[in-house]
């Protein structure tokens, strides 16, 4: 069973079901994760795709699939290819863009530069409402839906394997089996704790962010003062990156002219950026440490994707 229950002899354990979508190959995903950052897609893109998958499952109106919920998601990156170019002698990278074709006068129409990335990822999704009775039908339905979807704004070129896996939280072997399915890959997690550290009290959010992203370079010299090499240091260990995790409301709820959904209240918002970390999947001992979920903070008008409470 998928919830907490008692079995013979009063033994209690938790069995959870997970949907593994492995080796998802995506072409031209959106690499501009916020107004400030370009890199892997924002966490809102991944959780939004999983939410869309859940809604499309409900639209099939198959009795065996009713009530299925996709509640939390982990993302493991296997391969990334950011579409940028750095020529000989260039100091910065340039985006590899796709331009509009020439018009009848031989001129190039204006276009907006689009940051794109090709990538291969695996998604691990915690599922409620799936068991041995409907898992096969669920896997087939997910495959059919994914072939018609976009993911993080990109086209899905290939899907490695779609499989329902089960893990007993009290049995290390079953947990390791699920985690191992994400290897080899880097799982992205939240490092909001760095942004909230007391050692940076008095600093604004951008200064805190840059404190952990900048690299200090120090020249190493011999006894005569000749530079023999360079030492590179960062404020925190690990592969620390800026991460777009949601939106902050800037206006009150209401309606505006030509809004996309005429029935849903509208609100202007800006990106929320924090720090994240890429960690090899085998370094995790608990599946919960990988998982992301939605969180809404009405008081602060925050719409977030959270990895930790």
N, C-alpha and C positions, 0 to 999 in steps of 0.2 A: 504494500500500500504506500501511497505518496505522502502520508501525514504521520504524525506521532501516534503510535498505538502500542498496546500491550499484547504480548504473545505469551506462549506457554512459559510458566515459571515466573511470570511477572517481568520478563525481559522487555525493555523499552528501547526503541531505536527510531531513527528517522531515515526513510528511504525517499530520495528525490529523483525526479526524472529530468533529463537534460536532452535537448535537441542539439546535435552536433552537425553543423554545416561546414564541412572541411574543404580547404583548398578552393575557396571561392575566388575566381580570377575576374577582376574588374578592370575595364578599359575606360580611361578618361574620367575617373572620379574627380570630384571637386576638391582641389588641394588648398583653396583659399578658405581656411576653417574659420576665420574671423576677419574683421577689418584691419587687424594688426599682424596676423600670422598666416604663413603659407607652409604647408607640410602635409601631414596625413589629414583625412577628413575629421571634422569635429565630432565629438561624441553624440551630439544631437542628431547627426546624420545616421549613425549606426542604430541608435535607439529608435529613431523615426522610421527606419526601414523595417525594424522588427515589429514596431507598432502597426505599420502598413500590412505586414505579413499576417498579423493576428486578425486585422479587420477583414482581409480578403479570405481568410479561413472561415470567418463567420458568415460571409456572403455566400458561401457554397451551400449553406443550409442542409448539411448532411447530419442526420441525427447522431451518428457516432462521433462527430467532431464538435458538437455543441458544448459550450462551456469551457473550451480549451483556452487557457491564458498563458501568454508568454511574458513572464514577470521580470526577469533580470537577464542581463547579457554580458558576456565577456568577449573581447576581441583580441585575437592573436595574429600579429603581422608576420608573414613568412617572407615576403619580398615586396619591395617598393621601388618604383622608378619615377621619380619626380621629373616632370618635363621642363628641365632648365638646361641652359647652356652657358659655359664659361670658356671664352676663347683664350688664346695665348696672350698673356699680359693683362687680362681683364682682372679687375679687383673685385667685382661683384658678379653674381649670376644674373642671367636674363631668362625670361620666360620664353619657352618655345610655343608660339601662338599659332592659331589657325585663322587666317585672314579671309575676308569675303572675296569672291572672285571679282575680276575687273569689270567695270561697267562698259557701256557701248562707246564711251570716250577714251577708254584705256586707263581710267583712273581707278584707284583702289578706294571703295567706300569705307567710311569710318567703322570701326568695330571696337568692342570692349575686350581688353586682354583677359584671358581666362586661364587661371592657374590649374593645371591638370596633373593627375598622377595615375599611373598604372600600378596595380597592386594585387597581391595574393594574400588572402586572409582566411582565417577560420573563425566562425562564430559559435560560441557555446551559450545556449539559451535555456534558462530554467523554465520548465513547463509544468503547468498544473492541469489536470484533467486528462492525462494520457497514461495508459497502462498497457499491459500485454494484449488486451482485447482490441484496442484501436490503434496501436502504434504503427502497424504496417500501413494502414489506410492514411494515417497522419503523415508519415514519411512521403508517401506518393503524392498527397495533396500539396505538401510543401514544395516538392520538386516541380510540380506543374505550375505553381504560382510563381516561384522564383524565375522560371524561364520567361515570364511575362513582365518582370519587374526591372526597375533600375535600382541601383544600390549606391548611396552616397553621390547621386547624380551621374554615375557611370553605368556603362553597359556590362551586363554579366556575360562573359564569354564562355565560362566553363564552371562546372560544379563537381568537386571531387567525390564527396560522399555525404549522404544525408542519413543520419542514424540516431535513434533514440537510445540513450545510455542511462543507466541507473547507478546511483551511488548511495551507500549506507554510510552516514556520517561517522558511525562508530567503527567502521572497518576501513583501515588505512589502505588496503589493497584496492578496494573498489574506487576510492577517491583518487588514488594515484593513476588508476586506469583511465579515468575521465580526464585528468590533467595531462597525462601523456599524449592524449589524442590531439593536443594543441601544439605539440612539438614537431619539428624545431620551429620556434617562433617567439617573438617578443610580445608579451601581454602588456597592455597599457593600463596603468592604475593612477589614481589621484594622489597628489602629494600636497594637498591643501595645508598639511601640518607645517610645511616649510614656510608658506606664506604667513602663517599665524604665529611663527616663532617669536618669542619675547626678545631675542637678541636684535631684532630689527624694529623695535618700538620707536615710533616717531616718524618712520618712513612711510611714504604713500605706497599704494599697491604696485605701481609701475616700478618704483625703485626696488621693492622687495622682489619682484619678478626678475628684474635685470641682475640683481645681486647673485642669484643662483644660476643665471644663464651665462654670465660673462666668464671668460677664461683669463686668468692672470698668467702672463708670460714673464719669466725671470731668467736673465742671462746667467749661465754658469761659467765661471772664469777660473783659469789656472793661476799659479803663483805669480806669473808675470803680468796678470791682468788680461790675458788674451781670452776671448770668448771661445769656449769649447763646445757649447751646446745651449739648449734652452730647456727650461723646466716649465711645465704647464700645470696649473692648479685651478680647481673649481671649489666653490664654497660647500658643495655637498657631493658625496659619492653617488655613483649611479648615472644612468643615462636620463638626465633631467631635461624636460622639454616644456614649452608653453602649450597649454591645452585649452581649447574652447569647449566649455561645458554647459552652456545655456544662455539665457537672456535675462536682462534686468529691465523691468517696465519703466518707461519714462513719462507716460501720460496716463490719465484715468481711462477706464474702459468706456468705449462708446462706439460710434459708427462713423466712417469716413466715406467720402464719395469713391465709387468704383472699387470698394474692397472686394477681395476674392470671394469670400463667403458672406453673403448678405444677411445671414441669420445669426452669425456669431459675433459677439462684441470684439472690437478691434483695440489694439494698444500699441503705440510706438515703443520700441525696445532697442537696447544695444547689447552687444556681445558680453558675456562673462568669460574671462580668461583666468585660469589658474595654472599651477604647475602640475605636471604629470611625470610619470616615470615608465620607461620600457624595461620590463624584467623578463628574463627567460622563463618560460612556463614551468620548467622543472624546479625552479626555486620556490614555488608555492607549495604549501602543505594543506591549505584549506581552499576549497573552491569559492567560498563566499568572499575571500579576499580579492578575487578577480572581477566580481560581478558588479555591473552598473544598473542603476534604476532611476526612474523619474522622481523628482521631489519638487513640490510647489510650496513656496513660502509666501503666503498672502500678505503678511505684514510688510515684508520688504519688496514685494512685487518681483520675486525671483522665480524663474522657471529653470530648474537645474537638472543635470544628469549627475548623480552622485555614485561614487564608488564606496564611500564610507558614510556612516551616519553622522 
